[in-house]
Amino acid sequence: MIQRKAFDGISEDAAKVISNIKSRWSCRIFKDEPVPKQVIEVLIDAANYAPSPKNCQPWEFIVLSGEPLHQFHESIDQWIKEKEDIKSQKDELKKLLPDGEYYTTLPRELLKRQKHFLQKVSEQLEKFGVKLKDVYKNTFYCHYAPAVILVISDSVKRDRHGLEVHQALAAAIQNILLVSHALGYGSCWIGDILRFGKKLNTHFAISEMKEVVAGIAIGRPGISVTDVSDKIKEAVDDNISETDFTMERIPKEPVDTKVKFFGF
């Protein structure tokens, strides 16, 4: 593994960038505090500066807050009840538990890393008497963040050019995550929103030639007054103060990846 040590000549600006990258974390509990429109505009501006193939900038955004976000949550309620996209809540939750097995096209090593992370989340939750299965579905609601940015793309095939588009989208999303962290806001990249598929197009009147590729939850980190989970709320009220609630800050553990250097 590459030794991550400071080296002579690193500038103060570079050190700040590196620190922001390493300290960013995925926030899943937010304060019920509105995110100013100006903050969202700064985030979108940062996204627009991401690299893209031939500068095509293949992204569009829909930003939700207030009543439109509440209406979106109501639609998700209905989609979940219909069980067209989520077969059975009980079975789905069981499959995602650390000891469970579930169908995936991921190679074994990546699956192992995912389960390792889920185990850490479970351990954090258990400190407050909460089970992972009790909070799993909050992901579909973008963790009830006060603002949600939906990332929209033209529908593309998974050929070389299509993969370039998705790489650009990922770069734009990462810019949003890093800048939100630098501004003191929590964020979480939501991929599970993809399971709602064309229902998202219908709800937001998006052309069938486009697709929602991700959701980004944005807000101040903390304990939301929204009734996200009775069990979490009760555990928090009984055991800890808001300033002590650090369940989400799971340290990053870089993978011991093999690197080949040529010409060094």
GUTORVEX-952448 format. One record per residue: residue in one letter; x, y, z of N, C-alpha, C, CB in turn. Coordinates in steps of 0.1 Angstrom, whole numbers, plus 2048, in hexadecimal, padded with zeros to 3 digits. Each point is the difference from the previous one (the first is absolute). Glycine has a CB too. Example, Ala and Ser with C-alpha at 12.3 -4.5 7.8 and 13.67 -1.06 7.14 Angstrom:
a8847C784E7F780C80080980C8007ED7F480Cs80F8177ED80980B8007F880B80880C7FA7EA
***
This chain:
m8087F48007F880C80080980C8007ED7F480Ci80F8177ED80780C7FF80080780E7FB8037E7q81180181E80180780C7FB80E7FF8137F1807r7E38138007FA80D7FF80780A80A7EA7F67F8k82280E80580780980880280D7FA80C7ED809a7F481E7FF80280D7FB80E8017FA7F180A811f8117FE7E480D8017FA80480F7FF7FC7EB7F3d81181780D80580E7FF7FA8077F48157F980Dg7E78137F47FC8087F57F18007FE8157FA7F6i7E37FF8127F28017FE7FB80D8057FE7E7803s7FA81F7F57FB80E8037F47FF80A8078087E9e7F780481D7F580180A7F27FD7F980D81080Dd7F27F57E67F47FE7F97FD7F17FD8038177F6a8087E38067FF7F17FD7FD7F980C8118027EEa7F580181E7FD7F980C7F1802804817804807k7E38077F67F28028037F77F87F7805817807v7FF7E87ED7F87F77F68017F28058048107EDi8087EB8168027F28047F87FD80D8168007F5s7EB80A8147F87FE80D7F18007FE81380C80Bn7E87FC7EC7F28007FD7FC7F27FA8008197FCi8087E27FB7FD7F37FA8007F580A80A8087EBk8007F881E8017F580A7F680180B8177FE7FAs7E480E8097F780280B7F17FF7FC81280E80Br7EB7F37E87F37FF7FC7FA7F280480580F7ECw7EE7F28177F97F38057F28017FB80F7FE814s7EB7F67EB7F27FF7FC7F680180B8077F17EEc7F281B8127F780380B7F27FA7FE80D816804r7EE7E38067F37FA7FE7F580480B80C7ED7F6i7F881D8127F680680980380F7FF7FF7EC810f7F681C7EE80180E7FD7F780880A8057FB7E8k80081181A7F78098087F58057F781380780Ed7E27FC7F87F48067F980280F7FE7F17ED809e8198167EF80480E7FE8018027F180D801816p7EB8097E48008027F280E8037FA7E9808802v81A7F47F280C8037F97FE80C7F78087E7801p7FF8248017FE80C7F88027FD7F180780E813k7F17F87E58017FF7F180E8037FB7E88057FEq81E80580980E8057FC80A7F48027FA818806v8047E08048097F58027FF7F67F57FE803819i7F57FA7E37FE7F67F68068057F37EB7F980Be8148147F28068067F480F7FF8007ED8107FFv8197F180C80F7FE8018037F27FD802812811l7F67E47F48037F27FD7FE7FD7F17F87FA818i7FE80B7E27FD7FD7F280B8067F87E7800804d81E80C7FF80A8077F980D7F78017F6817805a80D7E380680B7F78027FF7F47F7803808817a7F17F37E87FD7F47F88038037F17EF7F8811n80D8147EB8028047F280F8017FC7EA80C801y81F7F480880E8017FD8067F280080181780Aa7F87DF7F88057F27FF8047FD7F27F27F9813p8187FE7EB8057FD7F37F57F77F9818801807s7E78007EC7F67F87F88067FE7F27EC80980Ep8107EC7EB8057FD7F37FD80B7F67FD7E8805k80D81F7F67FF80A7F67F780C8058037EF7EEn7FE8138207F880A8067F18007FD81580E7FFc7E67E68007F17FF7FD7F880380C8057EF7EFq80181081D7F880380D7F37F980080C816802p7F37DD7FF7F47F87FD7F77FF80D80D7F37EFw7F28188187F87FF80C7F580B8018147F680Be7E28077FC7F58098037FD7FE80F7F78017E8f80280881E7FD7FE80E7F2805803818803806i7E27F68047F380480680280180F7F27F57EDv80B81681880380380F7F280080781680D7FBl7E97EC8107F47FF80780280580E7F97ED7F2s7FD81A8137FF80480E7F28048048188097FFg7E57F880D7F38048057F57F77FB8088177FFe7ED7EF7FC7F47F87FD8027F67F47F3813808p8157F17ED8027F77F68087F48048008137F1l8097EE8198077F58057F77F780981580E800h7E27F88077F67F98077F77F77F7800812812q7FC7F47E37F87F97F68087F47FA7F38167FBf81A7EC8038087F67FB8007F480A80E8117F4h7F37F28198007F680A7F37F880080F80E80Ee7E67F97F07F37FA7FF7FF7F67F47F581480Bs8117F07EA8017F77F48087F48037FE8137F1i80D7EE8168087F58047F87F780981580E7FEd7E37F780B7F87F88097F77F77F77FF812812q7FB7F37E47F87F97F78077F57F87F18147FEw81B7F07FD8087F77F88047F48088088137F2i7FC7EF81A8047F58097F47F780381280F80Bk7E27F77F77F47F88037FD7F77F47F8812810e80A7F37E47FC7F97F48097F37FF7F98157F5k8137EC8108097F48008047FC7F27F67F9816e80A8107E18047FC7F380F8017FE7EA8097F7d81C80181180E8017FF8077FA80C7FD8157F3i7FC7EA8188067F980C7F77F4803809816809k7FC7DE7F47F87F48017F97FF80D80F7F57F0s7F980A81A7FB7FE80E8098078097F57EA7FBq80681F80D8098088098087F78097EF8137FFk80A7E38078077F780980B7F87F97EB7FE80Dd8137FD7E880A7F87F880B8097FC7EF7F07F9e80E81C80280A80A7FB80980480B7F08087EFl80B7FB81D80880380B8097F58057EE810807k80D7E47F98087F480480B7FE7F77EC7F6809k81280D7EA80B7FE7F680B8098027EF7F87F0l80E81481580B80A80280780080D7F380E7F1l8097E98188077FF80D80D7FA7FE7EA7FD80Cp8208067FC80E7FC7FE8027F17FE80681380Ed7F17E57F98027F17FF7F77FA7F5805800818g7F48087E17F77FB7F68077FF7F37ED80A80Ce80C7EF7EB8057FE7F27F58067F780E7EB805y7F781D7F17F68067F78068007F27F680E812y8017F27E48057FF7F280680D7FC7EE7F17FBt81E80E7FF80780C7FB8097FC7F57FF80B816t8047FE7E180A7FD7F580E8058047ED8037EFl81480281D80D8048058097F48027F681480Bp8177EE7F380A7F58038017FE80F80D8057EBr7F77EF8198017FD80E80780A8097FF7E87F8e80C81D8038088098087F980D8038157F67F7l7E48107FF7F880C8037F47FD8098078097E9l7F37EC8157F57FC8098057FF80E7F57F47EDk8178068158057FF80E80280D80680C7EB7F9r7F981F80080280D8057F38078048158027F2q7E17FC8067F38058037FA7FA80D7FC8037E8k8067F081A7FB7FA80C80880580C7F87EC7F2h81481680C80980580B7FB80E8058147F37F7f7E88157FF7FB80D8047F27FF80780C80A7ECl7EB7ED80F7F37FE8068027FB80E7F67FC7EAq8147FC8198027FB80D80480C8098077EA7F7k80181F80480480C8097F48098038177FF7F5v7E08028007F48088037F77F980A8018097E8s7FE7EA8177F87F980A80580280E7FB7EF7EEe81281081380780180E7FD80E8058127F07FAq7EF81B7FE7FD80D8057F28018048118097F0l7E57F28087F28018047FD7F880D7FB8037E7e80B7F281A7FD7F880C80480780D8047EB7F2k80581E80E80480880B7F48088068188017F7f7DF8028007F48078037F37F880180B8147F6g7F77DF8097F57F68017F88007F37FF804818v8077FF7DD7F98017F38067F57F77FB819803k7FC7E07F58047F67F68018077F37F57ED80El81480E7E98028057F37F37FF7F88187F9801k7E07FC8017F47FE7F87F580A8048057E87FFd7FD81E80D7F680A80480180E7F87FF7F4817v80D80E7E480380D7FA8047FF7F1807808816y7F97EC7E58057FE7F27F78077F68087EA807k7EB8167FB7F78067F58018108007F17ED803n81681980780280E8008088047F47FF801819t8097F67E28088037F47F78047F48127F0808f7E380A7F67F78037F57FB80E8017F97E87FFy80681D80D7FB80E80280C80A8017EC7F780Cc81F8057F080C80880080380580F7FC8077E8h8017F082180380280E7F980D8068167F57FDy7DF80E7FC7F880C80580880D8017F17F080Ca8188117EC80880D7FF7F780B7FC8157F47FBp7EE81980A7F880B7FC8018047F2802808817a8087F47E28018037F28067F37F8804819805v7F77E57EF8047F47F88038057F27F27F080Ei81A80D7ED8038037F27FF7F37F880F813807l7E97ED7EF7FF7F47F78088037F47E97FA808v8207FC7F58098027F47F97F87F481580280Fi7EA8067E67F97FB7F480A7FF7F57EA80A808s8147EB7F08097FE7F47F77FB7F58147FB80Ed7F18077E57FA7FA7F58037F18028048147F0s7F27E480C8027F180080A7FC7F67E87FD808v8227FC7FD80B7FC7F78027F180180B817802k7FB7E37F38037F280080D7FF8087F57FC7EAr80E7F781B80C7FE80780B7FC7F77F27F9814d81080F7E280C7FE7F780B80A8057F27F87ECr81880980C80B8098057FB80F8028117F17F4h7E88148027FB80D8027F680280B8048037E8g7F47F381A7F780180C8077FF80D7EF7F57F2l81B80380F80880080C80780D8038037E77FDe8018207F880680D8027F780A80680F7FB7EDv7E480480F7F68098057FE7FD80F7F48017EAh80B7F381A7FE7FC80E80C8048087F17EE7FAq81B81180180C8058077FF80F80380E7EE7F5a7ED81A8017FF80E8027F580380A8068037E8l7EF7F68187F680280A8057FD80E7EF7F97F0a8197FD8128067FC80D80A80C8047FE7E77FBa80981E7FC80980C8037F880C8058117F87EFa7E480B80A7F780B8047FB7FE80E7FA8047E8i8017EF81B7FB7FD80D80A80280B7F07F07F5q81D80B80880A80180A80480F8038097EA7F8n7F681E7FE80280E8027F680680A80A8027E9i7E97FA8157F680480A8027FB80E7F08007EDl8157F48148027FA80D80C8088077F77EA7F8l81381880180C8078067FD80E80480F7F17F2v7EA8168057FE80E8037F680280B8048067E8s7F27F18197F680080B8077FE80D7EE7F87F1h81C7FF80F8077FD80C80980C8048017E87FAa80581F7FC80880C8037F780B8068107F97EDl7E480780F7F780B8057F97FC80D7FC8067E9g8077EF81D7FB7FC80D7F27F87FF80C813809y7F17E97EB7F47F87FE8037F17FE7F58147F6g8017E480F8027F27FE7F97FC7F38007FC818s8057F97E27FA7FB7F38017F18008078167F4c7F17E48038007F27FE7FC7FD7F27FB7FC818w80D7FC7E17FE7FC7F27F67F48018178097F8i7DD7F98027F67F58017FF7F97F27F480D812g8107E77EE7FF7F87F47F37F88008197FF7FEd7E27FD80E7F47F88017F48067F98097F7815i7F78167E97F58077F97FD7FA7F280581580El8067E57EC7FE7FA7F37F57F67FF8188057FDr7E57F480E7F77F58007F28057FC80D7F4811f7F08197F07F38057FD7FE8037F17FF809817g80C7F67E18008007F27F880B7FA8047E8801k7F38147F67F88097F87F58078088047F27ECk7FA8098207F680880980680E8037F87EA80Al8158177F780680D8027FD8097F48127F680En7EF8057E67FD8087F47F28058008117F27F3t7E68058117F28048007FD80B80A7FA7E97F8h80C8158147FD80980B80680E7FD8017ED810f80A8147EA80780D7FD7FE8047F18107FB812a7E87FE7E77FD8047F280D8017F87EC80C807i81D7EA7FB80C7FF7F97FE7F87F380D801816s7F98037DF8007F97F48047F28018048157F4e7F67E28048037F280180F7FD7FA7E77FB7FEm81E80F7FB80D7FF7FB80B80480B7F78067E9k8047FD82380980480B7FE7F780B8018187F9e8087E88117FE7F780C80680780C8007EB7F2v7FB81281A80680480C80B7F68047EA80B808v8227FA7FA80B7F780280480080F8088037E9a7F480781F80480080E7F880B8078177F87FAg7E98078137FB80A80980B8048097E87F87FEi81881580680A80580A7F880780B8128027EEa7EF7F881E7FA80680C80980B8057F57EA806i8068227FD80880B8057F980680C8088057E9g8007FE8217FB80780C80A80180B7EA7F77FBr81381081080980080B8007F38077FC819803p8107E28008017F38077FA80180E8147FA7F3g7E57FB8127FB80080D7F37F8802809816803i7F07EC8077F47F88027F48087FB80A7F5815s7EF8057E17F58077FA7F47FF80A8087FB7E9v7F080F8177F38008087F67F87F980681680Bt7FC7E87E87F77F87F88007F280680480D7EBd7F07ED8157FF7F38068057F57F67EC80880Dv8217F87F28077F67F77FE7F28058108127F9s7F27EC8137FF7F38067FD80180F8107F67EFd7E58058157FD80180F80B7FA8087E77FF7FAk81E7F680280A7F980880D8088017F77EA7F9i80D81D7FC80C8088017FD80C8098077F97E9k7ED80D8157FD80C8087FF7FD80F7F38097ECe8077EC8178007FC80E80D7FD8067EA7F77FCa81F8027FC80D7FD80580880C8027FF7EB7F4v80081F80380780C8017FC80880C8038017E7d7EF80081B7FB80880B8047FA80D7ED8077F2d8147EC80F8037F980D80F8008037EB7F27FCn81D80D7FA80E7FD80380A80B7FD7FA7E97FBi80481F7FB80B8097FD7FB80E7FC80D7ED7F8s7FC81D8087FD80D7FC8028027F1805809817e7F78027E38018027F280F8007FD7EA80C7FFt81E7FB80980E8027FD8087F38017FF817808d7FB7DF7FE8077F38027FD7F67F5800804818f7F68007E07FB7F67F68098007F47E8804808t8217F27F780A7FF7F57FF7F27FA80F81080Cm7E57EA7F37FE7F37FB8057FF7F17EC7FD80Fe81280E7EA8038007F180E8017FD7EA8097FCr81E7FB80D80E8037FD8097F38007FD817809i8007E07EE8087F47FF80D8037F97EA7F2800p82180C80680D8037FA8027F87F380A805816k7FC8027E08047F97F380C7F78027F68147F3e8097E180780C7F78018047FD7F27F87F6815p8138117E68047FE7F28037F17FD80A817800v7F27E57F58037F27FC80F7FE7FC7E87FE7F8d81D7F780C80E7FD7FD8027FC7F18047F9818t7FB8117E07FF7FD7F180F7FF7FB7EA80C7FEk8187EB7F980C7FE7F980280B7F58007E7805v80B8207FB80280A7F780D7FD7F87F581180Fk80B7F17E480B7FE7F880580D7FA7F87E97FAf81581A80880680C7FB8097FD7F57FE80B816f8027FD7DF8097FE7F580780E7FE7F27ED7F5g81B81280B80880D7FD80380880C7F68007EAf8077FB82280380780D80C7FA8077E8806802
***
